[in-house]
Amino acid sequence: MHEVNERIKKLRSVLNLTQIEFSEKIYVSQSTFGDIELGGRKPNDRILKLISTEFNVSFDWLKNGIGEIFDEEKPDIKLENLIRIYKKLDKTLQNYLLEQSELLLKLNEENVINKKR
């Protein structure tokens, strides 16, 4: 049976996050998180609940290996990062980001149309 540290490592891999990114989201140091992943430190229920809440992961799967990884759909970490960045920008830069995003969307749509030809 897989240990909790192996499930955490698997989750981090599925989410495509570095140890630093993952540890920041659950408010533990990278060294503590590294110890957890290596099995040198067993995560307590508080950390498991943070992981479960932050990443929408089944607590039963995380703690005991029972059931599916995600309670619902896997969170979109890239989208969450984009939203976090957007919120930190001033209004002028937020508007600029939206304008550029709309231009990228149009370019993408043109590329899709050209590939179909």
N, C-alpha and C positions, 0 to 999 in steps of 0.2 A: 504494500500500500504506500502511496506517495505521502511524503511528509508535507506539512504546511509550507515549509520554506520552498519546496519544489513547486507547489501550486502558486505561490507568490511570484516565483521566477517565471513560471509559465504565463501568468497573467501579465507581467511586465512585458514579456516578449510579444504576446498577442496585441497589447496596446501600443507596441513599438515605442516604448519610452526608455530612456536611459535611467540608471539608478538615481542620478541626481534629480531628474525630472519627476520620477515616481516619488522619491523621498520628500521632495518639496511639497507635493500635493497632499501628503499625509502628515506633514509637519514633524518629520524626524530627520536627524542628521544623516548624511550619506553614509558615514561610517557605521552608524547603527543599522541602517537598512542593509548595508553590505554584509554585516554580521548575521542578520536575519536570513538573507538569501543563502548564505553559506552554511546555515544551520548551526552556527556558533551561538546564536541567541534565539530563543523561542519568543515569537511575538505574543503579547498579552491580548486579551479580548478587546481592550480599548483600541489597539492598533488594528486588529482585524476588523472592528466595526468601522473605523475610519476608512480603511481600504474598501470595505463593502459599500459604504455610503458614497465615497468619492467616485468610485468607478462602476457603481450599479452592479456589484458582484454579489452573488448569493453567499450569505454568511455561512450556510451549511456546507457549501462546496469549499469555501476557503478554509474553514476550520476542520472539517471532517472528510472532505472529498466526496460529499454526497450531492447528487444532482448535477445540474448544468452550471457553467461558470457564471453566466449573466442572468440576472433576474428577468431582464427584458432584452433590449438590443444593446449591443456593445456601444459604449460612448464614443463619440467622434472627437478624439483628443485634438486633432488639427483644428477643427471648428472651434472647440473651446479655447484653444490658444489664440486663434484669430479674434474671437470675441473679447478675450482678456486684453489683447493688444489694442483693439479698437477703443475699448473703454478708457484706456490710459492716455489716448491722444486728445489734444484739444479739438474744439469743434471744426476749425479750419482743416486740420489734418484728417479728421474723420470724414469730412466731405470729400477731400482729395482721394482718400482710400476708396470711398464708394464710387467716385467717378472712374477711377482706374479699374476697379472691379467690373464695372459695367462695360468698359472698353475691352477688358480681357474676355468677358462673356461673349461679346460680339465677335471677337477674333476667333474664339473657340467654335462658335456656331458656323462661321465661314469655313474654318478648317474641316469641320464635320461635313459640310455640304460639298466641299472640294474633294474630299476622300470618296464620297459616294459616286462621283462622276467617273 
